[in-house]
């Protein structure tokens, strides 16, 4: 059942993109990604990543005019915190 | 028409327990992979039926090698393994016309949903984009090339 729904939705989506009825979501720039961490320790480790700023006791922010740069810094945040104490 | 598919696991229909999402789950994990593959192949089939000529599937779950490449529906190609600098959006560039997110799931700070989390639940408790709570899909839109 789920696969049938996914197949039909995929078909509709491609048709919608082709007809111009569906566009990528737009986000106001500069974009700010705020990440709340479980512990202050992990917020500290996250802030070691280039582009990541400490925002509060357990939060950090990533701000940029390029969505790609914001995402890339976020990926680095996930990797370093995983190594530092997560799974 | 080029379609990029990023596939995760916890949001796949029939996946309801972490044992289905981790290799340590044994037979349960094997089942999870089979369910995931079926949904990915359904998305590929739908895209191709609507005229997509190229489909790239980026495995975005765990060690990012959850699918048997031999079982992936033609003409999809497969990006697997880790580590990927662009993680769940690895391989996506401006040449693609559409992005599908298959098997994505609820966020750790959102409404109740099966196996909800955002990336690493032992570390991340919430993610906000311009002040708005987002999950993994919302975060990944920052990597979408906007034409």
gemmi code that builds the backbone of each chain (N, CA, C; Angstrom):
import gemmi

chains = {
    "A": [
        ("UNK", (0.824, -1.201, 0.000), (0.000, 0.000, 0.000), (0.864, 1.260, 0.000)),
        ("UNK", (1.833, 1.306, 0.921), (2.713, 2.480, 0.996), (3.478, 2.663, -0.302)),
        ("UNK", (3.965, 1.578, -0.857), (4.753, 1.685, -2.087), (3.898, 2.178, -3.252)),
        ("UNK", (2.651, 1.737, -3.291), (1.758, 2.216, -4.355), (1.540, 3.722, -4.235)),
        ("UNK", (1.333, 4.174, -3.021), (1.131, 5.608, -2.794), (2.383, 6.401, -3.177)),
        ("UNK", (3.552, 5.870, -2.797), (4.815, 6.560, -3.109), (5.023, 6.625, -4.625)),
        ("UNK", (4.767, 5.531, -5.292), (4.931, 5.506, -6.744), (4.032, 6.522, -7.434)),
        ("UNK", (2.783, 6.571, -7.004), (1.829, 7.521, -7.601), (2.242, 8.960, -7.295)),
        ("UNK", (2.672, 9.193, -6.058), (3.078, 10.548, -5.667), (4.334, 10.983, -6.418)),
        ("UNK", (5.256, 10.054, -6.624), (6.478, 10.372, -7.365), (6.150, 10.775, -8.788)),
        ("UNK", (5.222, 10.055, -9.368), (4.810, 10.357, -10.741), (4.165, 11.742, -10.816)),
        ("UNK", (3.284, 12.006, -9.873), (2.621, 13.328, -9.853), (3.637, 14.439, -9.622)),
        ("UNK", (4.602, 14.183, -8.775), (5.593, 15.217, -8.450), (6.431, 15.583, -9.669)),
        ("UNK", (6.889, 14.572, -10.399), (7.697, 14.854, -11.597), (6.866, 15.617, -12.620)),
        ("UNK", (5.628, 15.220, -12.766), (4.760, 15.940, -13.712), (4.553, 17.385, -13.268)),
        ("UNK", (4.407, 17.595, -11.974), (4.206, 18.954, -11.454), (5.447, 19.817, -11.660)),
        ("UNK", (6.620, 19.225, -11.469), (7.858, 19.979, -11.691), (7.970, 20.355, -13.167)),
        ("UNK", (7.670, 19.405, -14.030), (7.780, 19.663, -15.468), (6.836, 20.791, -15.905)),
        ("UNK", (5.666, 20.841, -15.325), (4.675, 21.862, -15.724), (4.903, 23.189, -15.010)),
        ("UNK", (5.847, 23.209, -14.083), (6.124, 24.444, -13.358), (5.202, 24.679, -12.185)),
        ("UNK", (4.411, 23.684, -11.841), (3.448, 23.837, -10.747), (4.084, 23.630, -9.372)),
        ("UNK", (5.316, 23.133, -9.361), (5.983, 22.835, -8.093), (7.383, 23.441, -8.120)),
        ("UNK", (7.693, 24.236, -7.128), (9.013, 24.879, -7.073), (9.675, 24.588, -5.741)),
        ("UNK", (10.988, 24.758, -5.714), (11.741, 24.533, -4.477), (11.357, 25.591, -3.445)),
        ("UNK", (11.332, 25.194, -2.159), (11.022, 26.174, -1.114), (12.113, 27.226, -1.023)),
        ("UNK", (11.709, 28.436, -0.752), (12.680, 29.527, -0.617), (12.735, 29.985, 0.826)),
        ("UNK", (13.934, 30.241, 1.283), (14.158, 30.682, 2.659), (14.854, 32.038, 2.617)),
        ("UNK", (14.389, 32.947, 3.465), (14.982, 34.278, 3.511), (16.460, 34.197, 3.873)),
        ("UNK", (17.279, 34.939, 3.128), (18.717, 35.002, 3.405), (19.083, 36.380, 3.944)),
        ("UNK", (20.051, 36.480, 4.834), (20.849, 35.371, 5.350), (20.018, 34.437, 6.221)),
        ("UNK", (20.301, 33.159, 6.102), (19.582, 32.157, 6.875), (20.334, 31.853, 8.171)),
        ("UNK", (19.575, 31.674, 9.224), (20.180, 31.298, 10.502), (19.625, 29.954, 10.950)),
        ("UNK", (20.541, 29.039, 11.161), (20.179, 27.731, 11.688), (20.570, 27.720, 13.165)),
        ("UNK", (19.600, 27.507, 14.015), (19.866, 27.409, 15.448), (19.778, 25.943, 15.858)),
        ("UNK", (20.799, 25.469, 16.519), (20.815, 24.072, 16.948), (20.868, 24.034, 18.466)),
        ("UNK", (19.890, 23.378, 19.057), (19.876, 23.198, 20.508), (20.435, 21.815, 20.822)),
        ("UNK", (21.429, 21.806, 21.714), (22.117, 20.561, 22.066), (21.612, 20.031, 23.399)),
        ("UNK", (21.831, 18.756, 23.615), (21.384, 18.135, 24.865), (22.183, 18.630, 26.064)),
        ("UNK", (23.452, 18.962, 25.843), (24.304, 19.403, 26.950), (25.146, 20.607, 26.526)),
        ("UNK", (25.563, 21.361, 27.525), (26.465, 22.488, 27.267), (27.800, 21.995, 26.731)),
        ("UNK", (28.219, 20.819, 27.170), (29.477, 20.256, 26.685), (29.444, 20.086, 25.165)),
        ("UNK", (28.335, 19.552, 24.672), (28.224, 19.330, 23.235), (28.098, 20.658, 22.483)),
        ("UNK", (27.486, 21.649, 23.113), (27.415, 22.977, 22.486), (28.821, 23.559, 22.339)),
        ("UNK", (29.640, 23.325, 23.332), (31.023, 23.800, 23.277), (31.778, 23.110, 22.138)),
        ("UNK", (31.646, 21.796, 22.057), (32.325, 21.056, 20.989), (31.823, 21.525, 19.623)),
        ("UNK", (30.525, 21.729, 19.496), (29.945, 22.172, 18.221), (30.536, 23.503, 17.786)),
        ("UNK", (30.835, 24.360, 18.756), (31.332, 25.700, 18.420), (32.745, 25.668, 17.859)),
        ("UNK", (33.413, 24.533, 17.903), (34.751, 24.424, 17.322), (34.695, 24.397, 15.791)),
        ("UNK", (33.525, 24.119, 15.257), (33.384, 24.051, 13.797), (33.371, 25.461, 13.211)),
        ("UNK", (34.102, 25.649, 12.117), (34.132, 26.947, 11.445), (32.722, 27.358, 11.025)),
        ("UNK", (32.330, 28.553, 11.394), (31.011, 29.058, 11.023), (29.953, 28.825, 12.079)),
        ("UNK", (30.293, 28.071, 13.132), (29.334, 27.787, 14.199), (29.649, 28.671, 15.409)),
        ("UNK", (28.658, 29.434, 15.857), (28.850, 30.349, 16.978), (28.017, 29.900, 18.171)),
        ("UNK", (28.577, 30.068, 19.337), (27.835, 29.746, 20.556), (26.700, 30.759, 20.721)),
        ("UNK", (25.470, 30.272, 20.922), (24.322, 31.169, 21.052), (23.770, 31.224, 22.460)),
        ("UNK", (24.023, 30.212, 23.254), (23.497, 30.136, 24.609), (24.147, 28.983, 25.322)),
        ("UNK", (23.677, 28.668, 26.511), (24.299, 27.603, 27.287), (24.317, 26.284, 26.516)),
        ("UNK", (23.201, 25.974, 25.855), (23.118, 24.705, 25.132), (22.743, 24.909, 23.668)),
        ("UNK", (23.043, 26.060, 23.127), (22.671, 26.296, 21.725), (23.803, 26.953, 20.950)),
        ("UNK", (23.772, 26.706, 19.636), (24.729, 27.334, 18.720), (23.953, 27.838, 17.510)),
        ("UNK", (24.546, 28.766, 16.762), (23.910, 29.283, 15.551), (24.888, 29.236, 14.388)),
        ("UNK", (24.309, 29.070, 13.207), (25.075, 29.117, 11.957), (24.337, 30.080, 11.046)),
        ("UNK", (24.984, 31.137, 10.636), (24.339, 32.142, 9.790), (25.148, 32.333, 8.523)),
        ("UNK", (24.436, 32.462, 7.397), (25.158, 32.681, 6.147), (24.255, 33.143, 5.033)),
        ("UNK", (24.860, 33.817, 4.050), (24.117, 34.242, 2.864), (23.943, 33.101, 1.877)),
        ("UNK", (24.764, 32.076, 2.045), (24.671, 30.911, 1.184), (24.085, 29.755, 1.977)),
        ("UNK", (22.971, 29.243, 1.484), (22.361, 28.108, 2.172), (23.294, 26.923, 2.221)),
        ("UNK", (24.095, 26.753, 1.156), (25.007, 25.631, 1.101), (26.052, 25.677, 2.198)),
        ("UNK", (26.592, 26.862, 2.443), (27.613, 27.002, 3.486), (27.028, 26.710, 4.860)),
        ("UNK", (25.793, 27.128, 5.076), (25.125, 26.857, 6.353), (24.960, 25.353, 6.540)),
        ("UNK", (24.545, 24.684, 5.497), (24.339, 23.238, 5.590), (25.663, 22.509, 5.804)),
        ("UNK", (26.690, 22.928, 5.087), (27.986, 22.259, 5.214), (28.529, 22.382, 6.647)),
        ("UNK", (28.351, 23.548, 7.259), (28.804, 23.722, 8.643), (27.974, 22.843, 9.580)),
        ("UNK", (26.697, 22.715, 9.275), (25.840, 21.866, 10.100), (26.273, 20.397, 10.014)),
        ("UNK", (26.625, 19.956, 8.817), (27.099, 18.572, 8.662), (28.352, 18.352, 9.502)),
        ("UNK", (29.260, 19.310, 9.468), (30.476, 19.184, 10.279), (30.128, 19.132, 11.759)),
        ("UNK", (29.131, 19.909, 12.153), (28.672, 19.892, 13.559), (28.184, 18.496, 13.948)),
        ("UNK", (27.411, 17.875, 13.057), (26.890, 16.542, 13.392), (28.025, 15.527, 13.506)),
        ("UNK", (29.036, 15.638, 12.634), (30.130, 14.677, 12.673), (30.968, 14.842, 13.949)),
        ("UNK", (31.303, 16.093, 14.273), (32.209, 16.291, 15.407), (31.527, 15.932, 16.712)),
        ("UNK", (30.242, 16.231, 16.846), (29.559, 15.895, 18.103), (29.313, 14.397, 18.204)),
        ("UNK", (29.160, 13.750, 17.069), (29.000, 12.284, 17.097), (30.272, 11.632, 17.615)),
        ("UNK", (31.388, 12.145, 17.148), (32.679, 11.590, 17.579), (32.970, 11.938, 19.037)),
        ("UNK", (32.511, 13.096, 19.465), (32.882, 13.596, 20.781), (32.088, 12.977, 21.926)),
        ("UNK", (30.987, 12.376, 21.634), (30.243, 11.831, 22.750), (28.920, 11.216, 22.375)),
        ("UNK", (28.508, 11.449, 21.156), (27.246, 10.856, 20.731), (27.506, 9.494, 20.144)),
        ("UNK", (26.571, 9.046, 19.345), (26.767, 7.734, 18.718), (27.014, 7.904, 17.228)),
    ],
    "B": [
        ("UNK", (14.773, 15.013, -17.545), (14.393, 15.220, -16.144), (15.283, 14.356, -15.245)),
        ("UNK", (15.975, 15.014, -14.312), (16.840, 14.304, -13.365), (16.234, 14.386, -11.969)),
        ("UNK", (16.205, 13.276, -11.285), (15.613, 13.224, -9.945), (16.654, 12.722, -8.938)),
        ("UNK", (16.749, 13.448, -7.841), (17.645, 13.064, -6.743), (16.788, 12.497, -5.611)),
        ("UNK", (17.126, 11.307, -5.155), (16.395, 10.692, -4.046), (17.334, 10.525, -2.857)),
        ("UNK", (16.959, 11.132, -1.741), (17.675, 10.899, -0.487), (16.800, 9.968, 0.342)),
        ("UNK", (17.361, 8.834, 0.763), (16.528, 7.875, 1.485), (17.012, 7.677, 2.918)),
        ("UNK", (16.048, 7.785, 3.832), (16.298, 7.522, 5.236), (15.491, 6.283, 5.616)),
        ("UNK", (15.417, 5.946, 6.874), (14.852, 4.649, 7.234), (13.730, 4.718, 8.269)),
        ("UNK", (13.849, 5.613, 9.251), (12.897, 5.585, 10.363), (11.484, 5.972, 9.952)),
        ("UNK", (11.337, 6.605, 8.792), (10.005, 6.992, 8.335), (9.394, 6.022, 7.341)),
        ("UNK", (10.067, 4.933, 7.073), (9.551, 3.932, 6.141), (8.370, 3.203, 6.786)),
        ("UNK", (7.328, 2.960, 6.014), (6.165, 2.240, 6.528), (6.565, 0.840, 6.978)),
        ("UNK", (6.189, 0.478, 8.195), (6.528, -0.841, 8.730), (7.758, -0.810, 9.607)),
        ("UNK", (8.516, 0.276, 9.582), (9.678, 0.424, 10.476), (9.190, 1.124, 11.739)),
        ("UNK", (9.224, 0.414, 12.850), (8.636, 0.931, 14.087), (9.555, 0.782, 15.299)),
        ("UNK", (10.742, 0.220, 15.084), (11.639, -0.014, 16.224), (13.078, 0.193, 15.764)),
        ("UNK", (13.914, 0.683, 16.688), (15.305, 0.949, 16.321), (16.025, -0.309, 15.860)),
        ("UNK", (15.577, -1.479, 16.315), (16.246, -2.714, 15.892), (16.138, -2.906, 14.380)),
        ("UNK", (15.124, -2.313, 13.773), (14.962, -2.427, 12.318), (15.884, -1.459, 11.564)),
        ("UNK", (16.500, -0.548, 12.307), (17.294, 0.518, 11.682), (18.784, 0.349, 11.879)),
        ("UNK", (19.183, -0.638, 12.669), (20.605, -0.786, 12.996), (21.072, -2.206, 12.686)),
        ("UNK", (22.271, -2.341, 12.120), (22.780, -3.686, 11.793), (22.749, -4.637, 12.981)),
        ("UNK", (22.895, -4.113, 14.196), (22.867, -4.973, 15.383), (21.494, -5.618, 15.584)),
        ("UNK", (20.504, -5.139, 14.855), (19.151, -5.698, 14.968), (18.983, -7.038, 14.273)),
        ("UNK", (19.996, -7.456, 13.522), (19.938, -8.768, 12.870), (18.794, -8.890, 11.886)),
        ("UNK", (17.933, -9.901, 12.070), (16.830, -10.114, 11.123), (15.884, -8.913, 11.035)),
        ("UNK", (15.725, -8.206, 12.138), (14.854, -7.022, 12.112), (15.439, -5.954, 11.197)),
        ("UNK", (16.754, -5.792, 11.255), (17.427, -4.825, 10.376), (17.308, -5.252, 8.914)),
        ("UNK", (17.462, -6.526, 8.677), (17.309, -7.022, 7.306), (15.927, -6.674, 6.761)),
        ("UNK", (14.930, -6.848, 7.618), (13.562, -6.496, 7.202), (13.448, -5.000, 6.936)),
        ("UNK", (14.048, -4.189, 7.816), (14.011, -2.742, 7.626), (14.612, -2.326, 6.296)),
        ("UNK", (15.729, -2.956, 5.948), (16.378, -2.648, 4.668), (15.491, -3.031, 3.487)),
        ("UNK", (14.801, -4.151, 3.624), (13.919, -4.597, 2.538), (12.756, -3.624, 2.363)),
        ("UNK", (12.206, -3.165, 3.482), (11.099, -2.207, 3.411), (11.569, -0.892, 2.788)),
        ("UNK", (12.772, -0.478, 3.184), (13.346, 0.765, 2.655), (13.576, 0.651, 1.147)),
        ("UNK", (14.144, -0.466, 0.741), (14.413, -0.679, -0.683), (13.121, -0.635, -1.495)),
        ("UNK", (12.072, -1.236, -0.975), (10.800, -1.272, -1.704), (10.259, 0.149, -1.915)),
        ("UNK", (10.388, 0.992, -0.897), (9.879, 2.366, -1.041), (10.753, 3.174, -2.007)),
        ("UNK", (12.050, 2.968, -1.938), (12.938, 3.672, -2.866), (12.626, 3.243, -4.301)),
        ("UNK", (12.486, 1.954, -4.515), (12.191, 1.476, -5.865), (10.841, 1.974, -6.362)),
        ("UNK", (9.890, 2.120, -5.465), (8.584, 2.660, -5.858), (8.735, 4.107, -6.319)),
        ("UNK", (9.571, 4.862, -5.610), (9.797, 6.263, -5.998), (10.513, 6.343, -7.348)),
        ("UNK", (11.483, 5.459, -7.542), (12.202, 5.429, -8.827), (11.223, 5.104, -9.952)),
        ("UNK", (10.398, 4.103, -9.728), (9.441, 3.683, -10.760), (8.486, 4.824, -11.108)),
        ("UNK", (8.007, 5.520, -10.115), (7.082, 6.633, -10.366), (7.760, 7.747, -11.130)),
        ("UNK", (8.991, 8.049, -10.756), (9.729, 9.115, -11.449), (9.961, 8.752, -12.906)),
        ("UNK", (10.353, 7.509, -13.140), (10.627, 7.069, -14.510), (9.336, 7.050, -15.333)),
        ("UNK", (8.257, 6.620, -14.706), (6.969, 6.579, -15.420), (6.551, 7.970, -15.875)),
        ("UNK", (6.979, 8.984, -15.117), (6.610, 10.365, -15.472), (7.650, 11.025, -16.375)),
        ("UNK", (8.677, 10.277, -16.758), (9.619, 10.801, -17.739), (11.024, 11.078, -17.245)),
        ("UNK", (11.320, 10.764, -15.987), (12.686, 10.969, -15.504), (13.631, 10.035, -16.262)),
        ("UNK", (14.754, 10.567, -16.732), (15.708, 9.732, -17.468), (16.926, 9.400, -16.615)),
        ("UNK", (17.094, 10.108, -15.512), (18.225, 9.846, -14.628), (17.776, 9.991, -13.187)),
        ("UNK", (18.112, 9.014, -12.366), (17.749, 9.043, -10.946), (18.978, 8.654, -10.130)),
        ("UNK", (19.316, 9.496, -9.167), (20.425, 9.195, -8.257), (19.852, 8.968, -6.868)),
        ("UNK", (20.193, 7.842, -6.272), (19.729, 7.517, -4.927), (20.892, 7.674, -3.958)),
        ("UNK", (20.739, 8.585, -3.004), (21.763, 8.796, -1.979), (21.296, 8.155, -0.674)),
        ("UNK", (21.988, 7.117, -0.259), (21.645, 6.458, 1.008), (22.047, 7.379, 2.154)),
        ("UNK", (21.072, 7.768, 2.973), (21.298, 8.800, 3.987), (21.128, 8.298, 5.412)),
        ("UNK", (21.030, 7.014, 5.591), (20.762, 6.471, 6.930), (21.978, 5.749, 7.515)),
        ("UNK", (22.303, 6.082, 8.761), (23.340, 5.363, 9.489), (24.674, 5.350, 8.755)),
        ("UNK", (25.175, 4.159, 8.492), (26.437, 4.033, 7.765), (26.247, 4.269, 6.277)),
        ("UNK", (25.030, 4.556, 5.875), (24.678, 4.949, 4.508), (25.004, 3.871, 3.475)),
        ("UNK", (24.822, 2.620, 3.885), (25.007, 1.500, 2.955), (23.969, 0.433, 3.282)),
        ("UNK", (22.710, 0.834, 3.248), (21.630, -0.044, 3.699), (20.924, -0.804, 2.575)),
        ("UNK", (21.191, -0.409, 1.343), (20.487, -1.031, 0.230), (21.416, -1.945, -0.562)),
        ("UNK", (20.845, -3.012, -1.091), (21.590, -3.889, -1.990), (21.580, -3.231, -3.364)),
        ("UNK", (22.738, -2.744, -3.825), (22.750, -2.026, -5.104), (22.235, -2.865, -6.266)),
        ("UNK", (22.380, -4.181, -6.141), (21.932, -5.073, -7.224), (20.420, -5.088, -7.357)),
        ("UNK", (19.745, -4.697, -6.277), (18.283, -4.759, -6.264), (17.636, -3.414, -6.567)),
        ("UNK", (18.462, -2.412, -6.785), (17.924, -1.087, -7.052), (17.372, -1.029, -8.476)),
        ("UNK", (16.217, -0.447, -8.605), (15.544, -0.420, -9.895), (16.324, 0.419, -10.916)),
        ("UNK", (16.464, -0.112, -12.098), (17.107, 0.613, -13.203), (16.183, 1.764, -13.606)),
        ("UNK", (16.703, 2.951, -13.906), (18.096, 3.315, -14.182), (18.782, 4.003, -13.008)),
        ("UNK", (18.332, 3.789, -11.799), (18.887, 4.521, -10.657), (20.350, 4.158, -10.415)),
        ("UNK", (21.126, 5.144, -10.071), (22.480, 4.912, -9.589), (22.480, 5.164, -8.086)),
        ("UNK", (23.509, 4.684, -7.401), (23.465, 4.609, -5.940), (24.722, 5.186, -5.310)),
        ("UNK", (24.533, 6.129, -4.389), (25.640, 6.680, -3.610), (25.564, 6.083, -2.215)),
        ("UNK", (26.581, 5.329, -1.827), (26.536, 4.682, -0.522), (27.870, 4.834, 0.201)),
        ("UNK", (27.836, 4.514, 1.476), (29.049, 4.560, 2.287), (29.244, 5.893, 2.973)),
        ("UNK", (30.206, 5.918, 3.893), (30.500, 7.143, 4.619), (32.015, 7.318, 4.702)),
        ("UNK", (32.443, 8.557, 4.981), (31.657, 9.744, 5.325), (31.453, 10.587, 4.086)),
        ("UNK", (30.321, 11.287, 4.062), (30.036, 12.151, 2.923), (29.983, 13.593, 3.421)),
        ("UNK", (30.742, 14.493, 2.805), (30.744, 15.876, 3.292), (29.383, 16.544, 3.221)),
        ("UNK", (28.558, 16.095, 2.292), (27.227, 16.692, 2.206), (26.148, 15.700, 2.631)),
        ("UNK", (26.564, 14.676, 3.282), (25.681, 13.815, 4.062), (24.394, 13.430, 3.305)),
        ("UNK", (23.248, 13.843, 3.809), (21.979, 13.411, 3.231), (21.722, 14.030, 1.856)),
        ("UNK", (22.475, 15.042, 1.494), (22.318, 15.705, 0.204), (23.516, 15.466, -0.706)),
        ("UNK", (24.358, 14.493, -0.383), (25.537, 14.210, -1.197), (25.120, 13.875, -2.638)),
        ("UNK", (25.770, 14.529, -3.571), (25.493, 14.253, -4.980), (24.524, 15.212, -5.620)),
        ("UNK", (23.857, 15.993, -4.809), (22.862, 16.928, -5.356), (23.564, 18.169, -5.907)),
        ("UNK", (23.227, 18.524, -7.143), (23.736, 19.784, -7.703), (22.639, 20.418, -8.553)),
        ("UNK", (23.001, 21.505, -9.209), (21.994, 22.305, -9.929), (21.466, 21.631, -11.182)),
        ("UNK", (22.027, 20.472, -11.548), (21.535, 19.800, -12.754), (20.258, 18.999, -12.492)),
        ("UNK", (19.911, 18.833, -11.219), (18.708, 18.048, -10.903), (17.459, 18.925, -10.975)),
        ("UNK", (16.368, 18.286, -11.351), (15.091, 18.996, -11.469), (14.211, 18.798, -10.241)),
        ("UNK", (14.411, 17.705, -9.531), (13.538, 17.414, -8.390), (14.291, 16.648, -7.310)),
        ("UNK", (13.858, 16.847, -6.079), (14.412, 16.126, -4.930), (13.282, 15.356, -4.252)),
        ("UNK", (13.481, 14.067, -4.062), (12.543, 13.248, -3.284), (13.218, 12.863, -1.970)),
        ("UNK", (12.457, 12.921, -0.896), (12.964, 12.464, 0.391), (12.110, 11.271, 0.826)),
        ("UNK", (12.682, 10.097, 0.759), (11.950, 8.858, 1.031), (12.370, 8.309, 2.401)),
        ("UNK", (11.397, 7.931, 3.200), (11.706, 7.348, 4.507), (12.063, 8.374, 5.564)),
        ("UNK", (11.886, 9.650, 5.254), (12.160, 10.694, 6.248), (11.101, 10.610, 7.354)),
        ("UNK", (11.395, 11.220, 8.497), (10.616, 10.983, 9.714), (10.399, 12.261, 10.498)),
        ("UNK", (9.617, 12.171, 11.566), (9.343, 13.327, 12.405), (10.587, 13.799, 13.141)),
        ("UNK", (10.562, 15.085, 13.522), (11.728, 15.668, 14.196), (11.672, 15.443, 15.703)),
        ("UNK", (12.799, 15.656, 16.360), (12.877, 15.399, 17.797), (12.052, 16.399, 18.603)),
        ("UNK", (11.847, 17.595, 18.064), (11.114, 18.616, 18.824), (9.701, 18.823, 18.305)),
        ("UNK", (9.286, 18.022, 17.332), (7.974, 18.207, 16.729), (6.893, 17.345, 17.365)),
        ("UNK", (5.774, 17.243, 16.652), (4.652, 16.438, 17.129), (5.048, 14.964, 17.193)),
        ("UNK", (4.279, 14.232, 17.971), (4.563, 12.813, 18.139), (4.564, 12.077, 16.806)),
        ("UNK", (5.597, 11.266, 16.583), (5.652, 10.448, 15.379), (6.562, 9.252, 15.648)),
        ("UNK", (6.461, 8.264, 14.801), (7.226, 7.030, 14.999), (8.735, 7.302, 14.880)),
        ("UNK", (9.488, 6.889, 15.885), (10.951, 7.005, 15.888), (11.437, 8.423, 15.598)),
        ("UNK", (10.724, 9.414, 16.122), (11.094, 10.809, 15.856), (12.468, 11.134, 16.428)),
        ("UNK", (13.235, 11.886, 15.668), (14.559, 12.353, 16.096), (15.070, 13.329, 15.051)),
        ("UNK", (16.130, 14.023, 15.365), (16.810, 14.882, 14.390), (18.298, 14.580, 14.459)),
        ("UNK", (18.768, 13.889, 13.437), (20.168, 13.473, 13.381), (20.498, 12.614, 14.594)),
        ("UNK", (21.337, 13.096, 15.497), (21.755, 12.282, 16.628), (20.978, 12.694, 17.880)),
        ("UNK", (20.019, 11.875, 18.308), (19.172, 12.274, 19.451), (19.914, 12.344, 20.776)),
        ("UNK", (21.114, 11.773, 20.833), (21.907, 11.874, 22.059), (22.595, 13.235, 22.166)),
        ("UNK", (22.581, 13.979, 21.083), (23.276, 15.269, 21.060), (22.326, 16.425, 20.736)),
        ("UNK", (21.496, 16.267, 19.716), (20.664, 17.372, 19.229), (19.241, 17.260, 19.777)),
        ("UNK", (18.751, 18.357, 20.377), (17.400, 18.347, 20.930), (16.424, 19.186, 20.114)),
        ("UNK", (16.926, 20.059, 19.246), (16.042, 20.840, 18.367), (16.879, 21.556, 17.314)),
        ("UNK", (16.264, 21.787, 16.165), (16.893, 22.594, 15.105), (15.850, 23.590, 14.619)),
        ("UNK", (16.261, 24.845, 14.482), (15.357, 25.886, 13.987), (16.004, 26.584, 12.799)),
        ("UNK", (15.218, 26.816, 11.757), (15.681, 27.551, 10.585), (14.964, 28.888, 10.560)),
        ("UNK", (15.725, 29.946, 10.710), (15.147, 31.295, 10.824), (14.045, 31.324, 11.889)),
        ("UNK", (14.292, 30.640, 12.990), (13.374, 30.647, 14.119), (12.252, 29.642, 14.046)),
        ("UNK", (12.178, 28.925, 12.946), (11.089, 27.950, 12.772), (11.616, 26.535, 12.976)),
        ("UNK", (10.969, 25.766, 13.840), (11.439, 24.391, 14.058), (11.418, 23.572, 12.762)),
        ("UNK", (12.503, 22.868, 12.520), (12.577, 22.007, 11.336), (13.165, 20.654, 11.734)),
        ("UNK", (12.921, 19.687, 10.915), (13.524, 18.372, 11.112), (14.647, 18.178, 10.108)),
        ("UNK", (14.940, 16.935, 9.808), (16.033, 16.669, 8.883), (15.716, 17.161, 7.475)),
        ("UNK", (14.479, 17.007, 7.047), (14.134, 17.467, 5.695), (14.287, 18.981, 5.584)),
        ("UNK", (13.794, 19.703, 6.570), (13.896, 21.170, 6.539), (15.331, 21.642, 6.580)),
        ("UNK", (16.148, 20.972, 7.347), (17.573, 21.333, 7.402), (18.228, 21.089, 6.056)),
        ("UNK", (17.874, 19.983, 5.428), (18.507, 19.624, 4.154), (18.151, 20.582, 3.027)),
        ("UNK", (17.040, 21.293, 3.131), (16.686, 22.224, 2.044), (17.738, 23.315, 1.903)),
        ("UNK", (18.572, 23.507, 2.919), (19.652, 24.512, 2.818), (20.695, 24.098, 1.788)),
        ("UNK", (20.690, 22.842, 1.398), (21.662, 22.373, 0.415), (21.056, 22.317, -0.990)),
        ("UNK", (19.804, 22.693, -1.109), (19.179, 22.622, -2.429), (19.638, 23.804, -3.263)),
        ("UNK", (20.158, 23.543, -4.466), (20.474, 24.656, -5.350), (19.161, 25.247, -5.869)),
        ("UNK", (18.930, 26.514, -5.626), (17.680, 27.144, -6.073), (17.943, 27.892, -7.364)),
        ("UNK", (17.191, 27.536, -8.381), (17.407, 28.150, -9.698), (16.751, 29.524, -9.768)),
    ],
}
model = gemmi.Model(1)
for chain_id, residues in chains.items():
    chain = gemmi.Chain(chain_id)
    for i, (resn, *xyz) in enumerate(residues, 1):
        res = gemmi.Residue()
        res.name, res.seqid = resn, gemmi.SeqId(i, " ")
        for name, pos in zip(("N", "CA", "C"), xyz):
            atom = gemmi.Atom()
            atom.name, atom.element = name, gemmi.Element(name[0])
            atom.pos, atom.b_iso = gemmi.Position(*pos), 0.0
            res.add_atom(atom)
        chain.add_residue(res)
    model.add_chain(chain)
structure = gemmi.Structure()
structure.add_model(model)
structure.setup_entities()
